[in-house]
Amino acid sequence: MLRAQKCLFCCDLWDLWLDRNRNLHEGKNQSGMGVVNFINDYIRELEGLEVRKDTLVGEEEKWKALEGSLIKINCDASFDHHGHKAALGVVIRNGRGDILVSTTRLNTEVDSTFDAEALACLDGVLTGVSLGLTEVIVEGDSRSIINKCKSGFLSF
């Protein structure tokens, strides 16, 4: 079977399964033309992903050794808004880049991406405090959390 035929076959099965679930759980049916349009649109989207090239915006940032006895705490979170769950991750490295501690945690009853990122940051800071770290750099990818920390709104 050719690759394009396999893709079409899989998309057909997937859409039939989705349509069955919509019918069963929501009482909605999709027309035959709706199925065809969905599958064609989806295959075009998949083809667009194949030809898309990764481009680097700005300069690639490379890891640099930290000065003195500084320690870097990296925090990140992933948020599931349907289940109100967040997966948190913390990695603590010394100046040479050696991993001192890494932790992950799953939180439930989280309301937003902001809350998830804030919990990850808090988890990183508390882990650092429990290790007795005094000179640290806390790094994360949430601009809103970083701005709140820099504004002096949060204090430890």
N, C-alpha and C positions, 0 to 999 in steps of 0.2 A: 504494500500500500504506500503510495506517495505521501510525502510529508504534509502537503496541502490537504490531501484527503483525510489523513489522520486528524489534522487540526479541525477540519470541518465536522468530522464524525464526533470528536470530543466536545466541540461547542454545541452540536445538536443535542447530545446526551445531557450536557450541563443545563441547557435551556429547558429541555423537557423536565428535568428534575426540579428546576426553579419554578416552572409553570405548575407542576404538580403540587409543590408546596404552597404556592400562592392560592391555588384552587382549594386545597385542603384547609389551610389556616385562615385565609382571608376571603374565600368565596369568589376570587377573581379569576377570570380566564383570559388568556392572551390569544388574539386572532392569529391565523396562519401567517398573514402578512407581517404581524408584529414579531413573530418568531423569526421569520426571514430577515427582517430589518435588524433585529437585535444581533443575530449571528453575523450578518455582514458587517455591522458596525464594530462588533467585538474583534472580528478577524482583521479588519483594517487597523484597529488599535494595536493588536499584537504585531502586525507587520511593521507599524510605525516604531514599535519598541526595538525591533531588530535592527533597523537602519539608524536609530538614534545613536549618536556618538557622545561619550562622556566628555564634557569640557570643564576645564578647571577655571574658575573665576578667581582672579587675583593670583597671588603667589602661593605655592604649596608650602604649608607650615611644617617644619620638621622639628622633632623633639630636640631640645637643647638642655644640657646639664644645668642644674640649678646651682646657684652660688652658695657657698658656706654650708650650713647645716639645714638649709630649708627643705621642707617636705611638701610635696604637692598632693592635694586631695582632689580627685576627679569624681564628680557626681553626675548621675544621669537617671532619667526615669522614662518609662513607657506607660502610656495611659490608655485604658480601655473604657471609653465613655458609656458603652452599653452596659457593661458589668460593674461600672464604678470601681474598677480595680487598677492598681498601679504596681508595676515592677520597678524596684529601685536598685541601683547599683552604685557601689563606691569602690574606688581603687586608690590606695595610698602608696606613693613611691618616694624613694629617697632621691638625693641629688644625682646619683648614677643611673637612675631609672629602675632600680630593683624594686619589685613589688613587696611591700611590707605587709599589707593587708588588702584583701578584696572581700567584699560582702555583697550579697543580694538579698532582697526581701520583697515579699508580696504583701501589699496593703489592700484592704477592702474598704468599702464605703468612702472612696475618694471622689470628690465632686468635679474636679477640673484638672486640666493639664497643668495649670499654675500650681495647684495644690500638690500634684504629684512631683513636680520639679522642686517645690519648696521642701517637701518631705525628704527627697533625695539629698538636698543640700544640708538639711538638718541632720540627717543620718550620718553624712560625711563629717560634719563638724563634731557631733557627739562621739563618733568613733575616734576622731583625733583627740578629743578631750579625754576619753577613756584611756588612750595610750599615753597621755601626759605630754602631748605635742604642744609646743609653744610658738614655734615659728613655722607657719604653714602658708601655702598659697591654695586657696579653694577655687577650683575651676569647674565650670558647668556650661551648658549650651543654652540656658534660658536667660535671655536678656532681661526679662522683667524681674527675675529673682536677683540677678546681679545688680541691677539698678536699685532695687529695694535695699539690698545689703549695703551698697555704697552710700545710700541716702542717709544712713544712720537710723533708719526706722527700726531696724533689727539690731539688737545689741546682745552680746554674750558676756 
